[in-house]
Every structure is written in structure tokens, then in C-alpha cells.
């Protein structure tokens, strides 16, 4: 038995695992003292990159995502490989997905898109001083580049046209930084 905040975990069973996700079912004593169970889904940590050019346009991706069953406009996103530095992952993903290299990188923050039953920490980055390089999409990716003025991207967050949570947070942070430096 081990404490986990106000919970006590009596037993943990790994139900499923692959390179991207692990599903655990914990037998617990809840904060109210009653026995129960809690499911935890651990998703590989990831990155989300907002690429901003000198004209204050953001370079995003449009891609069909299987889980939500529709196309989504997002910052460049990907999973951090075991032992990989998050910044190197962000740089790799920007090149692979959009065919861009950034001369300047700024870490914005780490967000937890889900907190109840999912653990999926995502490091947010701002990439600037952009230059084109060859891209290298993975076999599961069919990505279209979307270039929008930053203010239009912010309006799309506000209206729900852009819904990917890490992208929404990153765009808002980038907008604040650009506004402060204007």
C-alpha cells in the first residue's frame, strides 16, 4: 500500500501498454475511506510548437485525427521518445511536419491537458527565425500546412475553431508575448 495524495493505492494492475499509452487500474481506498478503483491512462509526454514568422503569422498543421474523427488545426505536436530532450523533439517535429527550421526557440511552459484519469504532460514552445527545410512525414501523417495571422488564430481559439488544448494555451501565450513586445 502507498499513499497517493489523499488516496491510498492498494494494488496497481497494468491492463494495456504500447509505445504511446499505458492503462493502469488501481485498487484504492478513496479519500472518504471507502474502497474503490481508479483508472489511469498514461500517454507519452509530448511537445507542441507554435512557429511564428516575422510577419506574425503562425504556421500550424491540419490533419485528420483518428480519436476525434475529424480534422484538427494544431501546433506542430509529437511524442517525446524515451531519453529524448524535449527541445530536440520539438525541433525534430517542426522539421518533419512543416519542413521548417527555427533559429530561435523559447520554452513557454508545460501543460497537463487532462488531469482526472490521464497523464499527458506537454511542453509548449515558440519557434521563430524560420527557414524552410525538407519535411519528412511519418506514414501515419497526412498534414496540410496552415498559415494564419496570429490575431486570426486567436479568434479561432475564441470561437472554438481551434480546439487542441495545448495549441490553444500556446497561442494565447504567444499572443501575450507579441503584444507585450509590440
C-alpha positions as CSV (number, residue, x, y, z in Angstrom):
1,X,0.0,0.0,0.0
2,X,1.2,3.5,-0.8
3,X,-0.2,7.0,-0.3
4,X,-1.1,9.0,-3.4
5,X,-2.2,12.4,-2.2
6,X,-5.4,11.7,-0.1
7,X,-5.8,8.3,-1.8
8,X,-4.2,5.0,-0.8
9,X,-3.2,2.6,-3.6
10,X,-3.6,-1.0,-2.5
11,X,-2.7,-2.6,-5.9
12,X,-1.9,-1.5,-9.4
13,X,-2.6,-3.6,-12.5
14,X,-1.2,-2.8,-15.9
15,X,-4.1,-3.6,-18.3
16,X,-2.5,-2.4,-21.6
17,X,0.7,-0.9,-22.8
18,X,2.2,0.1,-26.2
19,X,4.9,2.6,-27.1
20,X,2.4,5.5,-26.8
21,X,0.0,4.7,-24.0
22,X,-0.3,2.6,-20.8
23,X,-3.6,1.8,-18.9
24,X,-3.5,1.0,-15.2
25,X,-6.3,0.0,-12.9
26,X,-5.6,0.8,-9.3
27,X,-7.5,-0.7,-6.3
28,X,-7.7,2.1,-3.9
29,X,-9.0,3.5,-0.6
30,X,-10.7,6.7,-1.6
31,X,-10.4,9.9,0.4
32,X,-13.7,9.2,2.0
33,X,-12.3,5.9,3.4
34,X,-14.3,3.6,1.1
35,X,-12.7,1.0,-1.2
36,X,-12.8,1.6,-4.9
37,X,-10.8,1.6,-8.1
38,X,-9.3,4.3,-10.3
39,X,-8.2,4.1,-13.9
40,X,-5.0,6.0,-15.0
41,X,-4.1,6.4,-18.7
42,X,-0.5,7.5,-19.2
43,X,0.2,8.9,-22.6
44,X,3.8,9.5,-23.8
45,X,4.9,13.1,-22.9
46,X,4.9,15.4,-25.8
47,X,5.6,18.8,-27.3
48,X,3.5,21.4,-29.1
49,X,5.2,24.1,-31.2
50,X,3.9,27.4,-32.4
51,X,6.0,28.6,-35.3
52,X,5.8,32.3,-35.7
53,X,7.3,34.1,-38.7
54,X,8.5,37.8,-39.0
55,X,5.0,38.9,-40.2
56,X,3.3,37.5,-37.1
57,X,1.8,34.6,-39.0
58,X,1.6,31.2,-37.2
59,X,2.4,28.0,-39.1
60,X,0.1,25.3,-37.9
61,X,-0.9,21.8,-39.1
62,X,-4.2,20.5,-40.4
63,X,-4.6,16.8,-40.0
64,X,-7.3,14.1,-39.6
65,X,-7.0,12.7,-36.1
66,X,-8.4,9.2,-35.6
67,X,-9.6,9.6,-32.0
68,X,-11.8,12.6,-32.6
69,X,-12.8,11.5,-36.1
70,X,-12.2,14.9,-37.8
71,X,-9.5,17.3,-39.0
72,X,-7.9,19.5,-36.4
73,X,-5.8,22.6,-36.7
74,X,-2.9,22.4,-34.3
75,X,0.6,23.5,-33.5
76,X,3.2,21.0,-34.5
77,X,2.9,18.2,-32.0
78,X,4.6,14.9,-31.2
79,X,5.7,12.4,-28.6
80,X,9.0,12.7,-26.8
81,X,11.0,9.5,-27.3
82,X,12.4,7.8,-24.2
83,X,15.6,9.7,-23.2
84,X,15.0,12.4,-25.8
85,X,15.4,16.1,-24.8
86,X,12.0,17.9,-25.2
87,X,13.6,20.7,-27.2
88,X,15.3,18.3,-29.6
89,X,11.9,16.6,-30.0
90,X,10.3,19.9,-30.8
91,X,13.0,20.7,-33.4
92,X,12.6,17.3,-35.0
93,X,8.8,17.6,-35.2
94,X,8.9,21.1,-36.7
95,X,11.2,19.8,-39.4
96,X,9.3,16.6,-40.0
97,X,5.8,18.0,-40.1
98,X,6.2,21.5,-41.6
99,X,9.6,21.5,-43.2
100,X,10.8,24.4,-41.0
101,X,13.9,25.1,-39.1
102,X,13.8,27.7,-36.3
103,X,16.9,29.8,-35.4
104,X,15.4,30.8,-32.0
105,X,13.4,28.6,-29.5
106,X,11.6,29.7,-26.4
107,X,10.1,27.3,-23.9
108,X,6.7,28.6,-22.9
109,X,5.5,26.1,-20.2
110,X,4.4,22.5,-19.6
111,X,0.7,21.9,-19.6
112,X,-1.4,18.9,-18.4
113,X,-4.2,18.7,-21.0
114,X,-6.0,16.1,-18.8
115,X,-5.8,15.7,-15.1
116,X,-8.5,13.3,-13.8
117,X,-7.7,10.0,-15.3
118,X,-5.0,10.9,-17.9
119,X,-1.4,11.9,-17.5
120,X,0.0,13.5,-20.7
121,X,2.4,16.4,-19.9
122,X,3.0,18.5,-23.0
123,X,5.9,21.0,-23.3
124,X,5.0,24.2,-25.2
125,X,7.5,26.0,-27.4
126,X,7.6,29.2,-29.5
127,X,9.8,28.8,-32.6
128,X,10.9,31.9,-34.6
129,X,13.5,32.9,-37.2
130,X,12.0,30.3,-39.6
131,X,13.7,28.9,-42.7
132,X,12.4,26.1,-45.0
133,X,14.0,22.7,-45.0
134,X,12.8,19.4,-46.4
135,X,10.0,17.8,-44.4
136,X,9.7,14.1,-43.5
137,X,6.2,13.0,-42.6
138,X,5.6,9.7,-40.9
139,X,3.5,7.0,-42.6
140,X,0.5,7.8,-40.3
141,X,0.6,11.6,-41.2
142,X,-1.2,13.4,-43.9
143,X,-0.5,17.0,-42.9
144,X,-1.5,20.3,-44.6
145,X,0.3,23.4,-43.6
146,X,-2.0,26.2,-42.3
147,X,-0.5,29.8,-42.2
148,X,-2.7,32.3,-40.3
149,X,-2.1,35.8,-38.9
150,X,-1.7,35.4,-35.1
151,X,-4.7,37.5,-34.4
152,X,-6.9,35.3,-36.6
153,X,-5.6,32.2,-34.9
154,X,-6.5,33.7,-31.5
155,X,-10.1,34.4,-32.8
156,X,-10.3,30.8,-34.0
157,X,-9.4,29.7,-30.4
158,X,-12.0,32.0,-29.0
159,X,-14.7,30.7,-31.4
160,X,-13.8,27.0,-31.0
161,X,-12.5,26.5,-34.5
162,X,-9.1,25.5,-32.9
163,X,-9.8,23.1,-30.1
164,X,-6.5,21.3,-29.4
165,X,-5.8,22.3,-25.8
166,X,-2.0,22.6,-25.9
167,X,-2.3,24.7,-29.1
168,X,-4.9,27.0,-27.6
169,X,-2.7,27.6,-24.5
170,X,0.4,28.1,-26.6
171,X,-1.3,30.5,-29.0
172,X,-2.6,32.6,-26.1
173,X,0.9,32.7,-24.5
174,X,2.5,33.7,-27.9
175,X,-0.1,36.4,-28.4
176,X,0.6,37.9,-24.9
177,X,4.3,37.9,-25.7
178,X,3.9,39.5,-29.1
179,X,1.5,42.1,-27.6
180,X,4.0,43.0,-24.8
181,X,6.8,43.4,-27.4
182,X,4.8,45.5,-29.8
